[in-house]
Amino acid sequence: MKEPSADKVFRALADPNRRRILDLVKAQPGITVNALAESFDFTRYAVMKHLRVLEAAAVIVPRRNGKTKELYLNAIPIQTIYDRWISRYSARWASQLTSLKYTLEKEDPMSPRSPQQLYIVYIRTTADKLWEAITKPQFTQQYFHDTEVRSDFKVGSAIDYMQADKDGGKKSAVTGEIREVVPKKRLAHTFKFTGNDDLPSLVTYEIEPMGDVVKLTVTHDFETEDDTFKGTQQGWPPIFSSLKSLLETGKALKIEPHP
């Protein structure tokens, strides 16, 4: 399995009907193909042809739920293109201008109805190195918003992402409990920002070697669409883009936090 190319992503985004499909899937994560087809005047077969292009670019991810095929938006390929051509300085201006646009148009740019986020990124690395990058503080500090992961990675143990405070010490920015560990394959833990009162959510990492690349699938499940849901929706894509850069080039990306 090869990593989806930028050409495939551009091709996927070039057609207005495919962009509309992305909008619908973003608004309704987990939407079925039949429900999606009802929003178009053309045939279900035509919708399936568009979906194949979107899936080839990995911007749409299908998941089986029994006999039903559910569709999810994967923002990582689009984020990777954005990171390639937008500097950290122009990114700040771009994000401010798009925020202004949504405000003036009274449009919410992130309004999913289902409390789940799904991200997939293909990284030219090994499962061993990716597992190290997820579980070792010297790596997370480089790509995970300057935080150091702390845990013994045993089921039932605590996990914390430690951040420097103004006094020169370390404080937990994110805390949780390890729920599942299969080294180099799967990690699941609860996730809670220490700075708010939202209910804990659940983050699951799945690592799958695929030839020259490793496929990383991250699912973030929530009880409600709370502040944590909104914050991580903007926070995860830069993290995964930076992780990919770190493992492929030896240098993490420095991406300004969204204002």
C-alpha positions in Angstrom: 0.0 0.0 0.0 1.4 3.3 -1.1 0.9 6.6 0.7 -1.9 8.6 -1.1 -0.2 11.2 -3.3 -0.9 15.0 -3.3 -2.1 14.5 -6.9 -4.9 12.2 -5.7 -5.9 14.7 -3.0 -6.0 17.6 -5.5 -8.0 15.4 -7.9 -10.4 14.5 -5.2 -11.0 18.2 -4.3 -11.3 19.4 -7.9 -14.8 18.2 -8.5 -17.7 20.3 -6.8 -19.8 17.2 -6.2 -16.9 15.5 -4.4 -16.4 18.7 -2.3 -20.1 18.5 -1.4 -19.7 14.9 -0.4 -16.9 16.0 2.0 -19.2 18.7 3.4 -22.0 16.2 4.0 -19.6 13.6 5.6 -18.1 16.3 7.8 -21.5 17.4 9.0 -22.7 13.8 9.6 -19.8 11.5 10.5 -20.8 7.9 10.0 -23.3 8.7 7.3 -24.1 5.7 5.1 -23.8 5.6 1.3 -27.6 5.3 0.9 -28.2 8.4 3.1 -25.5 10.3 1.2 -26.9 9.4 -2.2 -30.3 10.9 -1.2 -28.7 14.4 -1.3 -27.8 14.1 -5.0 -29.9 14.1 -8.1 -27.7 11.6 -9.9 -27.6 7.8 -9.3 -26.1 5.9 -6.3 -23.6 4.4 -8.8 -22.4 7.9 -9.6 -22.0 8.7 -5.9 -20.0 5.4 -5.5 -17.6 6.5 -8.3 -17.0 9.8 -6.5 -16.5 8.0 -3.3 -13.8 5.7 -4.8 -11.8 8.8 -5.8 -12.2 10.3 -2.3 -11.2 7.0 -0.7 -8.2 6.6 -3.0 -7.0 10.0 -1.7 -7.8 8.9 1.9 -9.9 12.0 2.6 -12.9 9.7 3.1 -12.5 6.6 5.3 -15.2 3.9 5.1 -15.8 1.7 8.2 -18.0 -1.4 8.4 -20.6 -1.5 11.2 -22.2 -4.9 10.7 -23.6 -4.8 7.1 -23.6 -1.1 7.0 -20.8 1.0 5.5 -20.2 4.2 7.4 -18.2 7.2 6.0 -15.9 9.5 7.9 -13.8 12.5 6.9 -10.1 12.2 7.3 -8.6 15.7 7.3 -4.9 14.6 7.5 -4.1 14.6 3.7 -5.6 18.1 3.3 -3.6 19.2 6.4 -0.4 17.8 4.9 -0.9 19.9 1.7 -1.7 23.0 3.8 1.5 22.5 5.9 3.6 22.1 2.7 2.7 25.5 1.3 1.6 27.7 4.2 4.2 29.1 6.5 3.6 29.4 10.2 3.2 33.2 9.8 0.8 33.1 6.9 -1.1 30.2 8.7 -1.9 32.6 11.5 -3.3 35.2 9.1 -5.2 32.5 7.1 -6.8 31.0 10.2 -7.9 34.5 11.4 -9.4 35.4 8.0 -11.3 32.1 7.7 -12.6 32.6 11.2 -13.8 36.0 10.2 -15.4 34.6 7.1 -17.4 32.0 9.1 -18.4 34.6 11.6 -19.7 37.0 8.9 -21.5 34.2 7.1 -22.8 32.8 10.4 -21.4 29.4 9.3 -19.9 27.0 11.8 -16.8 25.5 10.1 -16.8 22.5 12.4 -20.3 21.2 13.2 -20.2 17.4 13.2 -23.3 15.8 14.8 -21.7 12.6 16.0 -19.3 12.6 19.0 -16.5 10.8 17.2 -13.4 11.9 15.3 -11.4 9.7 13.0 -7.9 10.4 11.6 -5.7 8.3 9.3 -2.1 9.1 8.3 0.4 7.1 6.3 4.0 7.4 7.5 7.2 6.1 5.9 8.5 4.4 9.1 8.3 1.2 11.0 5.8 0.0 13.6 8.6 0.0 16.2 9.6 3.6 15.5 6.0 4.8 15.5 5.3 3.1 18.8 8.3 4.8 20.3 7.2 8.1 19.0 3.8 7.7 20.6 5.1 6.4 24.0 8.4 8.2 24.6 8.5 11.7 26.1 11.6 12.7 24.0 9.4 12.3 20.9 6.1 13.7 22.0 7.8 16.8 23.2 8.7 17.5 19.6 5.3 17.1 18.0 2.6 17.0 20.7 2.4 20.7 21.5 5.6 20.6 23.6 4.2 18.0 26.1 6.1 15.0 27.5 4.0 11.8 27.8 4.4 10.0 31.2 3.1 6.5 31.8 4.3 2.9 32.3 1.7 1.9 29.6 0.1 -0.8 31.7 -3.7 -1.3 31.7 -5.2 0.7 34.6 -2.1 3.0 34.9 -2.3 6.8 34.5 -1.1 8.7 31.4 -0.3 12.3 31.5 1.0 14.8 28.9 3.2 17.1 30.9 3.8 20.8 29.9 6.2 23.4 31.3 4.5 25.9 33.6 5.5 29.5 34.2 7.5 28.6 37.4 9.8 26.3 35.4 8.2 23.1 36.6 5.9 20.6 34.8 2.1 20.3 35.0 -0.3 17.9 33.4 -2.1 19.4 30.4 -3.9 16.1 29.5 -4.6 13.2 31.9 -6.2 9.8 31.5 -6.1 6.1 32.2 -4.7 3.3 30.0 -7.5 1.0 28.8 -5.7 -1.2 26.3 -2.1 -1.9 25.3 -0.9 -4.2 22.5 2.7 -3.0 21.9 3.4 -1.7 18.4 -0.2 -2.4 17.4 -2.8 -0.7 19.6 -3.1 1.7 22.4 -6.3 3.1 24.0 -6.6 5.6 26.9 -9.1 8.0 28.3 -8.4 11.7 27.6 -9.2 14.7 29.7 -7.9 18.3 29.6 -7.0 19.3 33.1 -8.2 22.8 32.5 -11.9 22.1 32.0 -14.7 20.0 33.5 -15.6 18.0 30.4 -16.2 14.3 30.7 -13.3 12.0 29.8 -13.2 10.9 26.2 -11.4 7.9 24.7 -8.5 7.9 22.3 -7.5 4.8 20.4 -4.3 4.4 18.3 -4.1 1.5 15.8 -0.8 0.8 14.0 -0.8 -1.3 10.8 2.3 -1.9 8.7 1.5 -1.7 5.0 4.6 -2.4 2.9 6.8 0.7 2.8 4.5 2.7 5.1 2.7 2.3 8.4 -0.9 3.2 8.6 -1.8 5.1 11.8 -5.6 5.2 12.6 -6.6 7.4 15.6 -10.2 7.3 16.8 -11.4 9.8 19.4 -14.8 9.0 21.0 -16.8 11.4 23.1 -19.9 11.4 25.3 -21.0 14.9 24.0 -19.8 17.6 21.6 -18.2 19.6 24.4 -15.3 22.0 24.5 -12.8 19.1 24.3 -14.4 17.9 21.1 -14.1 21.3 19.5 -10.6 21.8 20.7 -9.2 18.5 19.6 -10.9 18.7 16.2 -8.5 21.6 15.4 -5.7 20.3 17.5 -5.2 16.7 16.2 -4.4 17.3 12.5 -1.3 19.5 13.2 -0.1 16.9 15.7 -0.3 14.0 13.2 1.3 16.1 10.4 4.1 17.0 12.8 4.5 13.4 13.8 4.7 12.3 10.2 7.4 14.9 9.5 9.4 13.9 12.5 9.5 10.3 11.6 10.1 10.8 7.9 12.6 13.7 8.0 13.9 13.8 11.5 12.4 17.2 12.1 8.9 18.0 13.6 6.8 20.8 12.2 6.3 23.9 14.3 2.7 24.8 13.7 1.2 27.7 15.5 -1.9 26.8 17.6 -5.2 27.8 16.2 -6.2 31.2 17.7 
